[in-house]
């Protein structure tokens, strides 16, 4: 069973994906980390984020060492990942790895922006997780505060809106629900409520197939 989870930043998709993966004992890939790690390589070597050649070579050369999560999860890297994610050649360089992960015999859970539309359009379960920008900014603020980062709610809300716009308006694999995705709005749900709603979508899709 492939479970494809898409949605904007801080919608709760990562937590839902992790919880579903644990519940069904499936491997999980957070595809945002691939774009974050690519951006990180560019920043570390002092290259511009829109240098296509350097960005493609960073994406192709990703190694396990580039996935040190602590730094990748920061605010700066989310924004930088959105910039490199708008480069079609970078997306092309990362596609095979993601498709191979989705094609594991036992199935997989993947979360990102284009899983249901581009990476695994064949997925039996597709969930598009969303929430109001204000609710997402609150969550991001809490998360960053927990990581010891300085938090400015207005700046975070602005970041979220800007990132949504860039991710949704790019030409290649824009952020949008697949036609057959179920929309899960987590604005008024806590983690348990969001997970229960996601589980019921998965069970419903399983029963229907
Ligand atoms: O899910 P995230 O916040 O870690 O993603 C960071 C950025 O990476 C996101 O704003 C756009 C890009 N991204 C993408 O273009 N496609 C994906 N499948 C996942 C992330």
Boltz pocket constraint, residues with backbone or C-beta under 6 A from the ligand:
constraints:
  - pocket:
      binder: B
      contacts: [[A, 7], [A, 9], [A, 10], [A, 31], [A, 32], [A, 33], [A, 35], [A, 36], [A, 77], [A, 78], [A, 81], [A, 82], [A, 85], [A, 86], [A, 111], [A, 112], [A, 113], [A, 114], [A, 115], [A, 163], [A, 167], [A, 173]]
      max_distance: 6.0
